[in-house]
Every structure is written in structure tokens, then in C-alpha cells.
């Protein structure tokens, strides 16, 4: 195949028409169009960042745009919908708003919003000028106020029976900024009563036959959408579970294509590549009904990041985290106010970080003032992609950390809480990690971490206990690029605390480790109870080591079985068994 005919990767591209016309690879999601049309006319679809929301909206915009109707075969002919068009194809004047484009100071937000609305409406009327009488166009462009322009369009569109479709990307962008920076009082004024944002949404509803908008949180739904049909939020409906992101089959098909055209090495193992990515980018489940389907959802941007690296360097990335993730974490940190959390919400984050899951309900929407409640906070973390559905517990859901990519963000939170008090120098850790990995010298590292953990006792809100110890060790061991840290790995019908799996893709490690961390409260400590706990730990760790999976997991390295026993904050015994 000619290099000119090979489809390029659409990494970071959100323009659907550009993707199709310039021969970029597109994972076909057009088969969802008929199902979307069966829903109510006003639809909200929430997904975490970097799942392809903007590209989806761009595809819908192109499909429904009457200005593109004559180009349908050219643009969509190779896709599912090209052979199964719906009667609504090319029916609408489509207006596309992206609220992430509205910036500036919060004090000027109303003016900025109105100016942005005016600019977009001007472009909208110019595009569809042939549908409007000359007198209207003349009067429309004399008007400067965006809200008044919207009223004018509403009036003339109704009289001329012009069907219009509104698509909004990141509808919650600046409302979330207001909420995090100015608090609930300012936010309430903006979104309630005659607040400008609520007022504009009322006009949207009266103007457009169909509305589809996306965001990352349902915080503003209750506040903005009074009178909307209650069935409009499709975020957790099972048949839209894979509307965004990639299924395993979609990933396999993409990788097979690039191997077939010679962009991937001929000897690369696609199934092995998928399995390497799975712990880092996979395991999202957005609907309880999809638990019975073992095929989870991959983060699409992360998969493209991995594939681009493999095409360029003929190997997977040394750091499996896309650097852009750091930007996402900073946005998340700001929004959930990690530095100003009350005790209950801090407890929620700590519990998830240390235990990996929490039992809760996912609420479809909630008003901003209820965000202080821990149960609402858990739902917020779910919508941000920081939690996913792992199982059920009665009528409640078990929500867990989906993958290592997200787990690292929780570890960052733990480290930000630990670092000021524990005194760990991460630069020192790198040398100790190297000695541990290649020379089997683990004592120096673990003793250093135990000494630093002891210093946490000076922090009043630190909670001593086994889960806290595990969280501390997981957070800092995760900085080691030589290992993949597997907490609570099931081995021989039990769960070891930590398995340090050698990352042999990039480093030829000589040693691997199973760590068992045991805790006794000071009040319960005696030589007899300590020995009894130690003996049980020895049996546990020996059982783990002979599990059938271990031989494959250690990949030819020397396996060390290490137990560390704590009394309160202090490590009182540490041995290899």
C-alpha cells in the first residue's frame, strides 16, 4: 500500500470532516445515530476527559447539517450510517457551541458569554443566510447583544418553520470554574432565578428542535434544566456504554490495520500489546447492566498515545501515562479542591486511594450546594472517570479505580498529603529503586520508607492503620518505573498486599517482590500477639508465592517474599522469608 493511502492517526484531532477527508483513521461510532434519535429531543451525555466527546459532536454536527447533505456519500459513504441513513440526515441548521472557549475573569463572565454567543450566532446566520429574508439579516447584524440575537432567530425560525439542532461541548466548563473558585453563592446567582446562564438555557429549549450537549459533570443539571424531560440524561444507559472510548475489538481492529500496512513491526504481538495496555487504559464501565459483558471500555486518547509511540519507536512508551494526563489531574485537583476539602471528602479520597473501591450510588444529577456531601462527591468522581462500576452490593454499586492511569492520580493525592510531613526525598528513591531492582538490595529502600512513614504520626489528620500503611507504600513505590505495582493481587484464593511486577518491556529486572504489610495497634501489642500475626503472615506469603500465576508474573526474576510488621506508626520487624 502506498504511504499516501495509509490512514494517519487522529491523535488530538476533533474535526470529523477533516478526519474523513484527509484519510485519518476513524473508529466508526455512526451506528449509534439511530439509537440516539429514539431518545428524547434534549440529550445530555457525560463522559470523562479524553474520551473523544468533541469528535463525536463533530460527527453529529456534520451528519445533521443541511449544508453538508449533498456531501453525505463523500463523507459518510465508508461508514455504517452511509449504508443506513436516517430520515433526519441533513435536516437541520446546526449550531455548535464550545463553552471551553469562554475565558477571562469571573467578574466579566456574563459579558464574555454574551459576546461569544453573538459571534457564534453571527457565523450561524451567515452560513444559512439563504434560508432567511433580507430584512431579517439586516436587522440581525445591527443587533449587538447575543441574547437578543437568539430571540430574533427564535422568532423568525418559528415563523418559517426552520428546524434547528444545537450541539454544546463542555457545557459545564465555566460553571465548574465559578463553583471551584467563587463558591456556591456566586454560582447560585448565575444559574438560578434570573441568572443569565439559566435564562439562556431556557431560550435554547424554546429555539432548537433538538439539543445534544456534553460535559464532565452533572453538577449543573439540576440547576439549569428545569422543565427538561427527566429521561434526557443518557450517560448511564447501557446501550451507550461504548458510544465513546474504544472496545477491545475496536482496538484490535485498529492495531491489525497498522500492522497490515507495515506501520507496526511485523513480529509485534497485538494481543500482548492489548494486554499491556489493559491495566493502564481499560476497565471503564458506565452502566450497571454492562457488568455481565466482560468487554470494558478503553480510554481512546490513551490508546492512540500508545499506538503513536509504537509506530514511531517500535516499542511501547517507557512511561505509560500520556503527559497530557498531568494537565487533566491539575484541572481535577482544582475542581474538587483537594487543598480545601472538608474531613468527610478527604476521607472518601483516602478510602478509595487505599482500598481501591467504595460502595455507593451513582446519582444522575445533583445541585451544586449538595457537593459537600460525601455521597455526592463519589458520584462526581465517577463522572470524572476517577471511579468506574466494578460490581454490585445489594442495590448499591461497587465503584473502583478503573486502571493504573487513574490510580496514579490518587497516589498523587496521597503523596501531596504525605510529603510535607514524612520527609521523603523522591530523588533518593530513584537510586534505591535501582539497587532493589537489579541487585536485590531492598533493605535500604524499605527501611527508608518505614522511617518516613513514622514521621506521619506528627500529622493530626493522618489515620494509622493497615490501609494507611498500604496507601503510603503504594503511592511511593508507584514512582518506580522498573515495576508495575499490583495491589491486592489475587493469588491462591487470597490477596497479597503488594506485588512488584517487573516491567520487562523496558528494563531487564533481576528481582521481583511480594510485600505483606501487617499492623498492630499499640494497645493490642504483645510479643505473643505479634508472633501470632507474624506466623500467619509467613503462611500467607508462602501460599501466594506458590500460586500458579506467580511463575509467569515474575518473568524469570528472583522472587523475594518480604513481611513488614508495624506497631502503630513504627516498623518493629522486617524480614525476607
Residue pairs with C-beta under 8 A, 6 or more apart in sequence:
1 261
1 262
5 23
6 23
6 261
6 263
7 23
7 24
7 25
7 257
8 22
8 23
8 24
8 25
9 24
9 25
9 304
9 307
9 308
9 311
10 19
10 24
10 25
10 26
10 55
10 304
11 301
11 304
11 305
11 308
12 301
13 19
13 24
13 55
14 54
14 55
14 58
15 55
15 58
16 26
16 55
16 58
16 59
16 61
16 62
17 58
17 62
17 68
17 75
18 24
19 26
19 55
20 26
20 75
20 76
20 78
21 75
25 254
25 257
26 79
27 246
27 250
27 254
27 300
28 79
28 80
29 56
29 59
29 243
29 244
30 59
30 63
30 76
30 79
30 80
30 81
30 82
31 80
31 81
31 84
32 240
32 243
33 60
33 63
33 81
33 86
34 84
34 86
35 239
35 240
36 43
36 60
36 212
36 234
37 86
37 88
39 231
39 232
39 234
40 229
40 231
40 232
41 209
41 210
41 211
41 229
42 205
42 210
42 211
42 228
42 229
42 232
43 210
43 211
43 212
43 213
43 232
43 233
43 234
44 213
44 214
44 215
44 218
44 221
44 225
44 232
44 233
44 234
44 235
45 53
45 212
45 213
45 214
45 234
45 235
45 240
45 243
46 214
46 215
46 216
46 217
46 218
46 233
46 235
46 383
47 53
47 214
47 216
47 235
47 244
47 245
47 286
47 385
48 216
48 284
48 299
48 383
48 384
48 385
48 386
49 216
49 328
49 331
49 384
49 385
50 299
50 300
50 301
50 302
50 322
50 324
50 325
50 328
51 244
51 245
51 299
51 300
51 301
51 385
52 244
52 245
52 300
52 301
53 169
53 214
53 244
54 98
54 169
56 214
56 243
56 244
57 96
57 167
57 169
57 212
57 214
58 96
60 167
60 212
61 94
61 96
61 167
62 68
62 75
63 76
63 81
63 89
63 90
64 88
64 89
64 90
64 91
64 92
64 94
64 165
64 210
65 90
65 92
65 93
65 94
66 90
66 91
66 92
66 93
66 94
66 128
67 127
67 128
68 75
68 90
69 89
69 90
72 82
72 85
72 89
72 90
73 82
76 82
76 85
81 89
91 163
91 165
92 163
92 164
92 165
92 209
92 210
93 124
93 127
93 128
93 131
93 157
93 162
93 163
93 164
93 165
94 164
94 165
94 166
94 167
95 120
95 121
95 124
95 164
95 165
95 166
95 167
95 208
96 120
96 167
96 168
96 169
97 116
97 117
97 120
97 166
97 167
97 168
97 169
98 168
98 169
98 170
99 168
99 169
99 170
99 171
99 172
99 173
99 174
100 169
100 170
100 173
101 116
102 109
102 112
102 113
102 116
102 173
102 174
103 112
103 174
104 112
106 177
106 178
106 181
106 182
106 186
109 174
109 178
109 190
110 190
110 196
113 146
113 174
113 196
113 197
113 200
114 145
114 146
114 147
114 196
115 146
116 146
117 146
117 147
117 149
117 150
117 200
118 144
118 145
118 146
118 149
119 146
121 146
121 149
121 150
121 153
122 141
122 149
124 153
125 132
125 137
125 140
125 141
125 153
129 137
131 160
131 162
132 140
132 156
132 160
133 156
136 152
136 156
139 152
140 149
140 152
140 153
143 149
143 152
147 196
147 199
147 200
147 203
150 200
150 203
150 204
150 207
151 203
153 164
153 207
154 203
154 206
154 207
156 162
157 164
157 207
163 209
164 207
164 208
164 209
165 208
165 209
165 210
165 211
165 212
166 204
166 207
166 208
166 210
166 211
166 212
166 213
167 211
167 212
167 213
168 211
168 212
168 213
168 214
169 213
169 214
170 214
170 215
170 216
171 213
171 214
171 215
171 220
172 215
172 216
172 217
172 219
172 220
173 215
175 187
175 190
175 191
175 197
175 219
175 220
176 216
176 217
176 219
176 335
178 186
178 187
178 190
179 187
179 219
179 335
179 368
179 371
180 334
180 335
180 336
180 337
184 368
184 369
184 371
187 223
187 368
188 195
188 223
188 368
188 369
189 195
190 196
190 197
190 198
191 197
191 198
191 220
191 223
191 224
191 368
192 198
192 223
197 224
198 223
198 224
198 226
201 224
201 225
202 227
204 211
205 211
205 227
205 228
216 383
216 384
217 335
217 380
217 383
217 384
218 233
218 235
218 363
218 364
218 365
218 366
218 379
218 383
219 365
219 366
219 367
219 368
219 371
219 380
220 368
221 233
221 364
221 365
221 366
222 365
222 366
222 367
223 367
223 368
225 232
233 364
233 365
234 240
235 286
235 364
235 383
236 286
236 287
236 288
236 362
236 364
237 287
238 287
238 288
238 289
238 290
240 286
240 287
241 285
241 286
241 287
241 290
241 293
241 297
242 297
244 297
244 300
245 284
245 297
245 298
245 299
245 300
246 254
246 297
246 298
246 300
246 303
247 295
247 297
247 298
248 274
248 282
248 295
248 296
248 298
249 295
251 274
251 277
251 298
251 303
252 270
252 271
252 274
254 303
254 307
255 264
255 270
255 273
255 274
255 307
256 270
258 264
258 307
258 311
259 265
259 266
259 268
259 270
263 311
264 310
264 311
265 314
268 310
273 306
273 310
273 316
276 316
276 505
277 298
277 302
277 303
277 306
277 320
278 298
278 403
279 403
279 404
279 484
280 302
280 320
280 321
280 403
280 404
280 405
281 298
281 299
281 302
281 303
281 306
281 403
281 405
282 296
282 297
282 298
282 299
282 402
282 403
283 296
283 297
283 388
283 402
283 403
284 296
284 297
284 298
284 299
284 385
284 388
284 402
285 291
285 296
285 297
285 388
285 389
285 390
286 297
286 388
286 389
287 389
288 389
288 392
288 397
290 389
291 389
291 391
291 392
299 385
299 403
299 405
301 322
301 324
302 322
302 405
305 317
305 322
305 324
306 316
306 317
306 320
309 315
309 316
309 317
310 316
315 505
315 506
316 505
316 506
318 481
318 506
319 481
320 404
320 405
321 405
321 408
325 405
325 408
325 409
329 409
329 412
332 384
332 386
332 409
333 413
336 345
336 377
336 380
336 381
336 384
338 349
338 413
338 416
341 349
342 372
343 461
344 372
344 373
344 374
345 372
345 374
345 377
346 461
347 374
348 358
348 374
348 377
348 378
348 381
349 410
349 413
350 414
350 417
350 463
350 468
350 471
351 358
351 467
352 358
352 381
352 386
352 387
352 401
352 410
353 410
353 411
353 413
353 414
353 471
353 475
354 414
354 467
354 468
354 470
354 471
354 474
355 467
356 400
356 401
356 407
356 487
356 488
357 390
357 398
357 399
357 400
357 401
358 378
358 387
358 398
358 399
358 400
359 393
359 396
359 397
359 398
359 399
360 375
360 378
360 379
360 396
360 397
360 399
361 375
361 379
361 396
361 397
362 378
362 379
362 382
362 389
362 397
362 399
363 375
363 376
363 379
366 376
366 379
370 376
371 377
371 380
378 387
378 399
381 387
381 399
382 388
382 389
382 399
385 402
385 406
386 401
386 406
386 409
386 410
387 399
387 400
387 401
387 402
388 399
388 400
388 401
388 402
389 397
389 398
389 399
390 397
390 398
390 399
390 400
391 397
391 398
391 400
392 398
401 407
401 410
404 484
407 478
408 478
411 474
411 475
411 478
414 471
414 472
414 474
414 475
415 475
415 476
418 424
418 456
418 472
418 475
421 455
421 456
421 458
421 459
421 462
422 452
422 453
422 455
422 456
422 472
423 452
423 455
424 448
424 449
424 452
424 476
426 476
426 479
428 448
429 445
429 448
429 476
429 479
429 480
430 479
432 444
432 445
432 448
433 445
433 479
433 480
433 481
433 482
434 482
435 441
435 444
435 445
436 442
436 444
436 445
436 480
436 511
436 513
437 480
437 482
437 483
437 502
437 507
437 509
437 510
437 511
438 509
438 510
438 511
439 510
439 511
440 510
440 511
440 558
440 560
442 511
442 513
442 560
442 562
442 576
443 574
446 562
446 564
446 574
447 571
447 574
449 472
449 473
449 476
450 564
450 566
450 570
450 571
450 574
453 469
453 472
453 473
453 569
453 571
454 569
454 570
454 571
456 462
456 472
456 569
457 464
457 568
457 569
462 468
464 519
464 521
464 568
464 569
465 519
466 517
466 518
466 519
466 566
469 517
469 519
469 566
470 487
470 497
470 498
470 517
473 498
473 515
473 517
474 485
474 487
474 498
477 483
477 485
477 498
477 500
478 485
480 500
481 503
481 506
481 507
482 502
482 503
482 507
482 509
483 500
483 501
483 502
483 503
483 509
483 512
483 513
484 500
484 501
484 503
485 498
485 499
485 500
485 501
486 498
486 499
486 500
486 501
487 497
487 498
488 495
488 496
488 497
489 495
489 496
489 499
491 499
491 543
491 544
491 547
491 549
491 550
492 543
492 544
492 546
492 547
494 540
494 543
494 544
496 514
496 515
496 516
496 540
496 541
496 544
497 515
497 516
497 517
498 513
498 514
498 515
498 517
499 512
499 513
499 514
499 515
499 553
500 512
500 513
500 514
500 515
501 512
501 553
501 554
502 509
502 511
502 512
502 554
502 555
502 557
503 509
504 555
509 557
510 557
510 558
511 557
511 558
511 559
511 560
512 553
512 554
512 555
512 557
512 558
512 559
512 560
513 559
513 560
513 561
513 562
514 541
514 544
514 545
514 559
514 560
514 561
514 562
515 562
515 563
515 564
516 537
516 540
516 541
516 561
516 562
516 563
516 564
517 563
517 564
517 566
518 533
518 534
518 537
518 563
518 564
518 565
518 566
519 565
519 566
519 567
520 529
520 530
520 533
520 565
520 566
520 567
520 568
521 567
521 568
522 567
522 568
525 567
525 568
530 565
530 567
530 572
530 573
533 565
534 563
534 565
534 573
537 563
537 565
538 563
538 577
541 561
541 563
541 577
542 561
542 577
544 550
544 561
545 559
545 561
550 559
560 576
561 576
561 577
562 574
562 575
562 576
562 577
563 573
563 574
563 575
563 577
564 571
564 573
564 574
565 571
565 572
565 573
565 574
566 572
